[in-house]
Amino acid sequence: IKFTSADIETAKGVGSISTLTFDLDITVEPVASANPMAPTHRVLGRSPRGKLVECGGIWKKQNKETGADYYTLTIRDHGFNANLGKAANQDDLSLQAVIPWGPKDAA
């Protein structure tokens, strides 16, 4: 995802998420909310007819061990979860790689 600035929390962005089961061009828009549990961004994708529809969100989280902030992304219809992080071999903090992780197993 390429954000409009390195201040990801307030920046818009565009990008794509491709897996073996889906391929989405996405737009992300910041969300203004006083709720600390609210997402920082809405994730929008294109419907088969080309309409922009909300399909997920981005949340700001904090690492419990280090206290460092990080972002997670969810695409609802595909059960897709990922962290965002610096893309390999680049120094542009406004460019974030989508690093997938699977859903937690039900206990």
C-alpha distances in whole Angstrom, upper triangle without the diagonal:
4,6,10,11,12,13,10,13,14,11,10,6,5,4,7,9,12,15,19,19,16,14,12,10,8,9,9,12,13,17,20,22,25,25,23,22,20,16,15,12,13,11,12,13,16,19,21,23,20,20,17,17,16,15,14,13,12,14,15,18,20,21,25,26,25,24,20,18,14,12,12,11,13,14,18,19,18,19,15,15,12,12,9,10,10,9,13,15,13,14,12,11,8,6,5,6,7,11,13,17,19,21,24,28,30,33
4,7,8,9,12,10,13,13,10,8,5,5,6,9,12,15,18,22,23,20,17,14,12,10,10,10,12,14,17,20,23,25,26,24,24,22,18,16,14,15,13,14,15,17,21,23,25,21,21,18,19,18,18,17,16,14,16,17,20,22,23,27,28,26,25,21,18,16,14,15,14,17,17,21,22,22,22,19,18,16,15,11,12,11,10,14,15,12,13,9,9,6,5,6,9,11,14,17,20,23,25,28,31,34,37
4,5,7,8,7,10,9,6,6,4,7,9,12,15,18,21,25,25,22,19,17,14,12,10,8,10,11,14,17,20,22,23,22,22,19,16,13,11,13,13,14,16,19,22,25,26,22,22,18,19,18,18,17,15,13,15,15,18,20,22,26,27,25,23,20,17,15,13,15,14,17,18,21,23,23,23,20,19,17,15,12,12,12,12,16,17,14,14,10,9,5,6,8,11,13,16,19,22,24,26,28,32,34,37
4,7,8,8,11,9,5,6,6,9,11,15,18,21,25,28,28,25,22,19,16,14,11,10,11,11,15,17,20,23,24,23,24,21,18,15,13,15,15,16,18,20,24,27,27,23,23,19,21,20,21,19,17,16,18,17,21,23,25,28,30,27,25,22,19,18,16,18,17,20,21,24,26,26,27,24,23,20,19,15,16,15,15,19,19,16,15,11,10,7,9,11,15,16,20,22,25,28,29,32,36,38,40
4,5,6,9,8,6,8,9,12,14,18,20,23,26,30,30,27,25,22,19,17,14,13,13,12,16,17,20,22,23,22,23,21,18,15,14,17,17,19,21,23,27,30,30,27,26,23,24,22,23,21,18,16,17,16,19,21,23,26,27,25,23,19,17,16,15,18,18,21,23,26,28,28,28,25,23,21,18,15,14,13,15,18,18,15,13,9,8,5,9,11,15,17,20,23,25,28,30,32,36,38,40
4,5,9,9,8,10,11,14,15,18,20,23,26,30,30,28,25,23,21,18,16,14,14,13,17,18,20,22,23,21,22,21,18,14,15,18,18,20,22,25,29,32,33,29,28,25,25,23,23,21,18,15,16,14,17,18,20,23,24,21,19,16,14,13,13,16,17,21,23,26,28,28,27,24,22,19,16,13,12,11,13,16,16,13,11,8,5,4,8,10,13,16,18,21,24,27,28,30,34,36,38
4,6,6,6,10,11,15,17,20,21,25,27,31,31,29,26,24,22,19,16,14,13,11,14,14,17,18,19,18,19,18,15,12,13,16,17,20,22,25,29,32,33,29,28,24,24,22,23,20,17,14,14,12,15,16,18,22,23,20,18,15,12,12,12,15,16,20,22,25,28,28,27,24,22,19,16,13,13,13,16,19,20,17,14,11,8,7,11,12,15,17,19,22,24,27,28,30,33,35,37
4,5,5,8,9,12,14,16,18,21,24,28,28,25,23,20,18,15,13,10,10,9,12,13,15,17,18,16,17,15,12,9,9,13,14,16,19,22,25,29,30,26,25,21,21,19,19,17,13,10,11,10,13,15,17,21,22,20,18,14,11,10,9,12,13,16,18,21,24,24,23,21,18,16,13,10,11,12,14,18,19,16,15,12,9,7,9,9,13,14,16,19,21,24,24,26,30,32,34
4,6,9,11,14,16,19,20,23,25,29,29,26,25,22,20,17,14,11,10,7,9,10,12,14,14,13,14,12,10,6,8,11,13,16,19,23,26,29,30,27,25,21,21,18,19,16,12,9,9,8,11,13,16,20,22,20,17,14,11,10,9,12,13,16,18,21,24,24,23,21,18,17,14,12,13,15,17,21,23,20,18,16,12,11,13,12,15,16,18,20,21,24,24,26,30,31,33
4,7,10,14,16,19,21,25,27,31,30,27,26,22,20,17,14,10,8,6,8,9,12,14,15,15,16,14,12,8,8,12,14,16,19,22,25,29,29,26,24,20,20,18,19,17,14,12,12,11,15,17,20,23,25,23,20,18,14,14,13,15,15,18,20,22,25,26,25,23,21,19,17,15,16,17,19,23,24,21,20,16,14,11,14,14,18,18,21,23,25,27,27,29,33,34,37
4,7,10,13,16,18,22,25,29,28,25,23,20,17,14,11,8,7,6,10,11,15,17,18,18,19,16,13,10,9,11,13,14,17,20,23,27,27,24,22,19,19,17,18,16,14,12,13,13,17,19,22,25,27,25,22,19,16,15,13,15,15,18,19,22,24,25,25,22,21,19,17,14,15,16,17,21,22,19,18,14,12,9,11,12,15,16,19,21,24,26,27,29,33,35,37
4,7,11,14,16,20,23,26,26,23,20,17,14,11,8,6,5,6,10,12,16,19,20,19,20,17,13,11,8,10,10,11,14,17,20,23,23,20,18,15,16,14,16,15,13,12,14,15,18,21,24,27,29,27,25,22,18,17,14,15,14,16,17,20,22,23,23,21,20,18,17,14,16,17,17,21,23,20,19,15,14,10,12,12,15,16,19,21,23,26,26,29,32,34,37
4,7,10,13,16,20,23,23,20,17,14,11,8,6,5,7,9,13,15,18,22,22,21,21,18,15,12,9,10,9,10,12,15,18,21,22,18,18,14,15,14,15,14,12,11,14,15,19,21,23,27,29,27,25,22,19,16,14,15,13,15,15,19,20,20,21,19,18,16,15,13,14,14,15,18,20,17,17,14,12,9,9,10,12,13,16,18,21,24,25,28,31,33,36
4,7,10,14,17,20,20,17,14,11,8,6,4,6,9,12,15,19,21,25,25,24,23,20,17,15,12,12,9,9,10,12,16,18,19,16,16,13,14,14,14,14,13,13,16,18,21,24,25,29,31,29,28,24,21,18,16,16,13,15,15,18,19,19,20,18,17,16,16,13,15,15,15,18,20,18,18,15,14,11,10,10,12,12,16,17,21,23,24,27,31,33,36
4,7,10,14,17,17,14,11,8,6,5,7,8,12,15,18,21,24,27,26,26,24,22,18,17,14,13,10,10,10,12,16,18,19,16,16,14,15,15,14,14,14,13,17,18,21,24,25,29,30,29,28,24,21,18,15,15,13,14,13,17,18,17,19,15,16,14,14,12,14,14,13,16,18,16,18,15,15,12,9,9,10,10,13,15,18,21,22,26,29,31,34
4,6,10,13,14,10,7,5,4,5,8,11,14,17,20,23,25,29,28,27,25,23,19,18,15,14,11,11,9,11,14,16,18,15,16,14,15,14,13,13,14,14,18,20,22,25,26,29,30,29,29,26,23,19,16,15,12,13,12,15,15,14,16,13,14,13,14,13,15,15,13,16,19,18,20,17,17,15,12,11,10,9,12,13,16,18,20,24,26,29,32
4,7,10,11,8,6,5,7,7,11,12,16,18,21,24,26,29,27,26,24,22,19,19,16,15,11,12,10,12,15,16,19,17,18,15,15,15,12,12,13,14,17,19,21,23,24,27,29,28,28,25,22,18,16,14,11,11,10,13,13,11,13,10,11,10,12,12,14,15,14,16,19,19,21,19,18,17,14,12,10,7,10,10,13,15,17,20,23,25,29
4,7,8,6,4,6,9,11,14,16,20,22,24,28,29,32,31,30,27,26,22,22,20,18,15,15,12,14,16,16,19,18,19,18,18,17,15,15,17,17,20,22,24,26,26,29,31,30,30,27,25,21,19,16,14,14,12,15,14,12,14,11,13,12,15,14,16,18,15,17,20,20,23,21,21,20,16,14,12,10,11,11,14,15,17,21,23,26,29
4,5,5,6,9,12,14,17,19,22,25,26,30,31,34,32,30,28,27,23,24,22,20,17,17,15,16,17,17,21,20,21,20,19,19,16,16,18,18,21,23,24,27,26,29,30,30,31,28,26,22,20,17,15,14,12,15,14,10,12,10,12,12,15,16,18,19,17,18,21,22,25,24,24,22,19,17,14,11,11,10,12,13,15,19,20,23,26
4,6,8,11,15,17,20,22,26,28,30,33,34,37,35,34,31,30,27,27,25,24,20,20,17,18,19,18,22,21,23,22,22,21,18,19,21,22,24,27,27,30,29,32,33,34,34,31,30,26,23,20,18,17,15,17,15,12,14,12,15,15,18,19,21,23,20,21,24,25,28,27,27,26,23,20,17,15,15,13,14,14,17,20,21,24,27
4,7,10,14,16,19,21,25,27,28,32,33,36,33,32,29,28,25,26,24,22,18,18,15,16,16,15,19,19,21,20,19,19,16,17,19,21,24,26,27,30,30,32,34,34,34,32,30,26,23,20,17,15,13,14,12,9,11,11,14,15,19,20,22,24,22,24,27,28,30,29,28,27,24,22,19,16,16,13,15,14,16,19,20,22,26
4,6,10,12,16,18,21,24,25,29,30,33,31,31,28,26,23,24,21,19,15,15,12,12,13,12,16,16,17,16,16,16,13,14,17,19,22,25,26,29,29,32,34,34,33,31,28,25,22,19,15,14,11,12,10,8,11,10,13,15,18,18,21,23,21,23,26,26,28,27,26,24,21,19,17,14,15,13,15,15,17,20,22,24,28
4,7,10,13,16,19,22,24,28,30,33,31,31,28,26,23,23,20,18,14,13,10,11,12,12,15,14,16,15,15,15,13,14,17,18,21,24,26,29,29,32,34,34,33,30,28,24,21,19,15,14,12,14,12,11,14,12,14,15,18,17,20,21,19,21,24,24,26,24,24,22,19,17,15,13,15,14,17,17,19,23,24,27,30
4,6,10,12,16,19,21,25,26,30,28,28,26,23,20,20,17,15,11,9,6,8,10,11,14,12,13,11,12,12,10,12,14,15,19,22,24,27,28,31,33,33,32,29,26,22,19,17,13,13,10,13,12,11,14,12,14,14,17,16,19,20,18,21,24,23,25,23,22,20,17,16,14,12,15,14,17,18,19,23,25,27,31
4,7,10,14,17,19,23,25,29,28,28,26,23,20,19,16,14,10,9,6,7,10,12,14,11,12,10,11,12,11,13,14,15,19,22,24,27,29,32,34,33,32,29,26,22,19,17,14,14,12,15,14,14,17,14,16,16,17,16,18,19,18,20,23,22,23,21,20,18,15,15,14,13,16,16,19,21,22,26,28,30,34
4,7,10,13,16,19,22,25,24,24,22,20,16,15,12,10,7,6,5,7,11,13,15,12,12,9,10,10,9,10,11,12,16,18,21,24,26,29,31,30,29,26,23,20,16,15,12,12,10,13,14,14,16,14,15,14,16,14,17,18,17,20,23,21,22,20,19,16,14,13,13,12,15,16,19,20,21,24,27,29,33
4,7,10,13,16,19,23,22,22,21,18,15,13,10,8,6,5,7,9,13,16,16,13,12,9,10,9,10,10,11,11,15,17,20,24,26,29,31,30,28,25,22,19,16,15,12,13,12,15,16,17,18,16,16,16,16,15,17,18,18,21,24,22,22,19,18,14,14,13,14,14,17,18,21,22,23,26,29,31,34
4,7,10,13,16,19,19,19,18,15,11,10,6,6,5,6,9,12,15,19,19,16,15,11,11,9,10,9,8,8,12,14,17,20,23,26,28,27,25,22,19,16,13,13,10,12,12,14,16,17,18,16,15,15,15,13,15,17,17,21,23,21,21,18,16,13,13,12,14,13,16,17,20,21,22,25,28,30,33
4,7,10,13,16,17,17,17,13,10,8,5,5,7,8,11,14,17,21,21,18,16,12,12,10,12,11,9,9,12,14,18,21,24,27,29,28,25,23,19,17,14,14,13,14,14,16,19,20,20,19,18,17,17,15,18,19,20,24,26,23,23,19,17,14,15,15,17,16,19,20,23,24,24,27,30,31,34
4,7,10,13,14,14,14,11,8,6,4,6,9,11,15,18,21,24,25,22,19,15,15,13,14,12,10,9,10,12,15,18,22,24,27,26,23,20,17,15,13,14,13,15,16,18,21,22,22,20,19,18,17,15,18,19,21,24,27,24,23,20,17,14,16,15,18,17,20,21,23,25,25,27,30,31,34
4,6,10,11,12,12,8,7,5,5,7,10,12,16,19,21,25,26,23,20,16,15,12,14,12,10,10,10,12,15,18,22,24,27,26,23,21,17,17,14,15,14,15,16,17,20,22,22,20,19,19,18,17,20,22,24,27,30,27,26,23,20,18,19,18,21,20,22,23,24,25,24,26,30,30,33
4,7,9,11,12,9,9,7,9,10,14,16,20,23,25,29,29,26,23,20,19,16,18,16,13,13,12,13,16,19,23,25,28,26,23,22,18,18,16,17,17,18,20,21,24,25,25,24,22,22,21,20,22,24,26,30,32,29,28,25,22,20,22,21,23,23,25,26,27,28,27,29,32,33,35
4,5,8,9,7,8,8,10,12,16,18,22,25,26,30,31,28,25,22,20,17,19,16,13,13,12,13,15,18,22,23,26,26,22,21,18,18,16,17,17,18,20,21,24,26,24,24,22,22,21,21,23,26,28,32,34,31,30,27,24,22,24,23,25,24,26,26,27,28,26,27,31,31,33
4,6,9,8,11,10,13,15,19,22,25,28,30,34,34,32,29,26,24,20,22,19,16,16,13,13,15,17,21,22,25,25,21,21,18,19,18,19,20,21,23,23,27,28,27,26,24,24,23,23,25,27,30,33,36,33,31,29,26,24,26,25,27,26,28,28,28,29,28,28,32,31,33
4,5,5,9,10,13,15,18,21,24,28,29,33,34,32,29,25,23,19,20,17,14,14,12,12,13,16,19,20,24,23,20,20,17,18,16,17,18,18,21,21,24,26,24,24,21,22,21,21,24,27,29,33,35,33,32,29,26,25,26,24,26,25,26,26,26,26,24,25,28,28,29
4,6,8,9,13,15,18,21,25,28,30,33,35,32,30,26,24,20,21,17,14,13,10,9,10,12,16,16,20,20,16,16,14,14,14,14,16,17,20,20,24,25,23,22,20,20,18,19,21,24,27,30,33,31,29,27,24,23,25,22,24,23,23,24,23,24,23,23,26,26,28
4,7,9,12,13,16,19,23,26,27,31,32,31,28,24,22,18,18,15,12,11,8,9,9,12,15,16,20,20,17,17,14,14,13,13,14,14,17,17,21,22,19,19,17,17,17,18,21,24,26,29,32,31,30,28,24,23,24,22,23,21,22,21,21,21,19,20,23,23,24
4,6,9,10,13,16,19,23,24,28,29,27,24,21,18,15,15,12,9,9,7,9,11,14,17,19,22,22,19,19,15,15,13,12,13,13,15,15,19,20,19,18,16,17,17,17,20,23,25,29,32,30,29,26,23,22,23,21,22,20,21,21,21,22,20,21,24,24,26
4,5,7,10,13,16,20,22,25,27,25,22,18,16,13,13,9,6,5,4,7,10,13,17,19,22,22,19,18,14,13,10,9,9,10,13,13,17,18,17,16,14,14,14,14,17,20,22,25,28,26,26,23,20,18,19,17,18,17,18,18,18,19,18,20,23,24,26
4,7,10,13,17,20,23,26,27,25,22,19,17,14,14,11,8,6,5,6,10,13,17,19,22,21,18,16,13,11,9,10,10,12,14,16,19,20,19,17,15,15,14,13,16,18,20,24,26,24,23,20,17,15,17,15,17,16,18,19,20,21,21,22,26,27,29
4,6,10,13,16,19,23,24,21,19,15,14,10,11,9,6,5,7,9,13,16,19,22,25,24,21,19,15,13,10,10,9,11,12,14,17,18,18,16,15,14,14,13,16,18,19,23,26,23,23,20,17,15,16,14,16,15,17,18,19,21,20,23,26,27,30
4,6,10,13,16,19,20,18,15,12,10,7,8,6,5,7,9,12,16,19,22,25,27,27,24,22,19,16,13,12,10,10,10,12,14,16,16,15,14,15,15,14,18,20,21,25,27,25,25,22,20,17,17,16,17,15,18,18,19,21,20,23,26,27,30
4,7,10,13,16,18,15,13,10,8,6,6,5,5,7,11,14,17,20,23,25,28,27,25,23,20,17,13,12,8,8,8,10,12,13,14,12,12,13,14,13,17,19,19,23,26,24,24,21,19,17,16,14,15,13,16,16,18,19,19,22,25,26,29
4,7,10,13,14,12,10,6,5,4,5,7,8,11,14,18,21,24,26,29,32,31,29,27,23,20,17,15,12,11,9,11,12,14,15,14,15,16,17,16,20,21,21,25,27,26,26,23,22,19,18,17,17,15,18,18,20,21,21,24,27,28,32
4,7,10,11,9,8,6,5,6,6,9,11,14,17,20,23,27,28,31,34,33,32,29,26,23,19,17,13,12,10,11,11,12,15,14,15,16,18,18,21,22,22,25,27,26,27,24,23,20,19,18,17,15,18,18,20,21,21,25,27,28,32
4,7,8,5,5,5,6,9,9,12,15,17,21,24,27,30,32,35,37,37,35,33,29,26,23,21,17,16,13,14,13,14,17,16,19,20,22,21,24,25,24,27,30,28,30,27,26,23,21,21,20,18,21,21,23,23,24,27,30,31,35
4,5,5,5,6,7,10,10,13,17,20,23,26,29,33,34,37,40,39,38,35,32,29,25,23,19,17,14,14,12,14,17,17,20,21,24,24,27,29,27,30,33,32,33,30,30,26,25,24,23,21,24,22,24,24,24,28,30,30,34
4,5,8,10,10,13,13,17,20,23,26,30,32,36,37,40,42,42,41,38,35,32,28,26,22,20,16,16,14,15,19,19,22,24,26,26,29,31,29,32,34,33,35,32,32,29,27,26,25,23,25,24,26,26,26,30,31,32,36
4,6,9,11,14,15,19,22,25,28,31,34,38,39,42,45,44,43,40,37,34,30,28,24,22,19,19,17,18,22,22,25,26,29,29,31,33,31,34,36,35,37,34,33,30,29,28,27,26,28,27,29,29,29,33,34,35,39
4,7,9,13,14,17,20,22,26,29,32,35,37,40,43,42,40,38,34,31,28,26,22,21,18,18,17,18,22,21,24,25,27,26,29,30,28,31,33,32,33,30,30,27,25,25,25,23,26,26,28,28,29,32,34,35,39
4,6,10,12,15,18,20,24,27,30,34,36,39,41,41,39,36,33,30,26,25,21,20,17,17,16,18,21,21,23,24,26,25,28,30,29,32,34,33,34,31,30,26,25,25,25,23,26,26,28,28,28,31,34,34,38
4,7,9,12,14,17,20,23,27,30,32,35,38,37,35,33,29,26,23,21,18,17,14,15,15,17,19,19,20,21,23,22,25,27,26,29,32,30,31,27,26,23,22,22,22,20,24,23,25,26,26,29,32,32,36
4,6,9,12,15,18,22,25,28,31,33,36,36,34,31,28,25,21,19,16,14,12,12,12,14,16,16,18,20,22,21,25,27,26,30,32,31,31,28,27,24,23,22,22,20,23,22,23,24,23,26,29,29,33
4,6,8,12,15,18,21,25,27,30,32,32,30,28,24,22,18,16,13,11,9,9,10,13,14,14,15,17,19,19,22,25,25,28,31,29,30,27,25,22,22,20,20,18,20,19,21,21,20,23,26,27,30
4,7,11,14,17,20,23,25,28,31,31,29,27,23,21,17,14,11,8,6,6,7,9,11,11,12,14,16,17,20,23,23,26,29,28,29,26,24,22,21,19,18,16,18,16,18,18,17,20,23,23,27
4,7,10,14,16,20,22,24,27,27,25,23,20,17,13,11,7,5,4,5,8,10,10,9,10,11,13,14,18,21,21,24,28,26,27,24,22,20,19,17,17,14,15,14,15,16,15,18,21,22,25
4,7,10,13,16,19,21,24,24,22,20,17,14,10,8,6,6,7,8,12,13,12,11,10,11,12,12,16,19,20,23,26,25,25,22,20,18,17,15,15,13,15,14,15,16,15,18,21,22,25
4,7,10,13,16,18,21,21,18,16,13,10,7,5,4,7,9,11,15,15,14,12,10,9,9,9,12,15,17,20,23,22,22,19,16,15,15,12,13,11,13,13,14,16,16,18,21,23,26
4,6,10,13,15,18,18,15,14,10,8,6,5,7,9,12,13,17,17,16,14,11,11,9,10,13,16,18,22,25,23,23,21,17,16,17,14,15,13,14,14,15,17,16,17,21,22,24
4,7,10,13,16,15,12,10,7,6,5,7,9,12,15,17,21,21,19,17,14,12,10,10,12,15,18,21,24,22,21,19,16,15,16,14,15,14,15,16,16,18,18,19,23,24,26
4,7,9,12,12,9,8,6,5,6,7,11,13,17,18,22,22,19,17,14,12,10,11,13,16,19,21,24,23,22,21,17,18,18,15,16,15,15,16,15,17,17,17,21,22,24
4,6,9,8,6,6,4,6,8,10,14,16,20,22,25,25,22,20,16,15,12,13,13,16,20,22,24,23,22,21,18,19,20,17,18,17,16,18,17,19,19,19,22,24,25
4,6,6,5,5,6,7,10,12,15,18,22,23,27,25,22,20,17,15,12,13,13,16,19,21,23,23,22,22,19,20,21,18,18,17,16,17,16,18,18,18,21,23,23
4,6,6,8,10,11,13,14,18,20,24,25,28,27,24,23,19,17,15,17,17,20,23,24,27,27,25,26,22,24,24,21,22,21,19,20,18,20,19,18,21,22,22
4,6,8,11,12,16,17,21,23,26,28,31,30,27,25,21,19,17,18,17,20,23,24,26,26,25,26,23,25,25,22,22,22,20,21,19,21,21,20,23,24,24
4,5,9,11,15,17,20,23,27,29,32,31,28,25,22,19,16,17,16,17,21,22,24,23,22,23,20,22,23,20,21,21,19,21,20,23,23,22,25,27,27
4,7,9,13,15,19,22,25,27,31,30,27,25,21,19,16,16,16,18,21,23,25,24,22,22,19,21,22,20,21,21,20,21,20,23,23,22,26,27,28
4,7,10,13,17,20,24,26,29,28,26,23,19,17,13,13,12,14,18,19,21,20,18,19,15,17,18,16,17,18,17,19,19,22,22,22,26,28,29
4,7,10,14,17,21,23,26,25,23,21,17,15,11,11,11,13,16,19,21,20,18,17,14,15,16,14,16,16,16,17,18,20,21,21,25,27,28
4,7,10,14,17,20,23,22,20,17,14,11,8,7,8,11,14,16,19,18,17,16,12,13,14,11,12,12,12,14,14,17,18,19,23,25,26
4,7,10,14,16,20,19,17,14,11,9,6,5,8,11,14,17,20,18,18,16,13,13,13,10,11,10,10,12,13,16,16,18,21,23,25
4,7,10,13,16,15,13,11,7,6,4,6,9,13,15,18,21,20,20,19,16,15,15,11,11,9,9,9,10,12,13,14,18,20,22
4,7,10,13,12,11,8,6,5,6,7,11,14,15,18,22,21,21,19,17,16,15,11,11,8,9,9,10,12,12,15,18,20,23
4,6,9,9,7,6,5,7,9,11,14,18,18,21,25,24,25,23,21,19,18,15,14,10,11,10,10,11,10,13,16,18,21
4,6,6,6,5,7,9,12,13,17,20,20,23,26,25,27,24,22,21,19,16,15,12,13,11,12,12,12,15,18,19,23
4,5,5,7,9,12,15,16,20,23,23,26,30,29,30,28,26,24,23,20,19,15,16,14,14,13,12,15,17,17,21
4,6,8,11,14,17,19,23,26,25,28,31,31,32,30,28,26,25,22,21,17,18,15,16,14,13,16,18,19,22
4,5,9,12,16,17,21,24,23,25,29,29,30,29,27,25,23,20,18,15,15,12,13,11,11,15,16,17,21
4,7,10,14,16,20,23,23,25,29,29,30,29,27,25,24,20,18,15,14,11,10,8,7,11,13,14,18
4,7,11,13,16,19,19,21,25,25,26,25,23,22,20,17,15,11,11,7,8,7,8,11,14,16,19
4,7,10,13,17,17,19,23,23,24,23,21,20,18,15,13,9,9,6,6,6,7,10,13,15,19
4,7,10,13,14,16,20,20,21,20,17,17,15,11,10,6,5,4,5,8,10,12,16,18,21
4,7,10,12,14,18,17,18,17,15,15,13,9,8,6,5,6,7,11,12,14,18,20,23
4,7,9,12,15,14,15,13,11,11,9,6,6,5,6,9,11,14,16,18,22,24,27
4,6,9,12,11,11,11,9,10,8,5,5,7,7,11,13,16,19,20,24,27,29
4,6,9,7,8,8,6,8,7,5,6,9,10,13,16,20,22,24,27,30,32
4,7,6,8,8,8,10,6,5,5,8,9,13,16,20,22,25,28,31,33
4,6,9,10,11,13,10,9,8,11,11,15,17,21,24,26,29,32,34
4,7,9,11,14,11,12,11,14,15,18,21,25,28,30,33,36,38
4,6,8,10,8,10,10,14,15,19,22,26,28,31,34,37,39
4,6,9,8,10,12,16,17,21,23,27,30,32,35,38,40
4,5,6,8,11,15,17,20,23,27,29,31,35,37,40
4,5,7,10,13,15,19,21,25,27,29,32,35,37
4,6,10,13,15,19,21,25,26,29,32,35,37
4,7,10,13,16,19,23,25,27,31,33,36
4,7,9,12,15,19,21,23,27,29,32
4,6,10,13,16,19,21,24,27,30
4,6,10,13,15,18,21,24,27
4,7,10,13,16,19,22,24
4,7,10,13,15,18,21
4,7,9,12,15,18
4,6,9,12,15
4,6,9,12
4,6,9
4,6
4
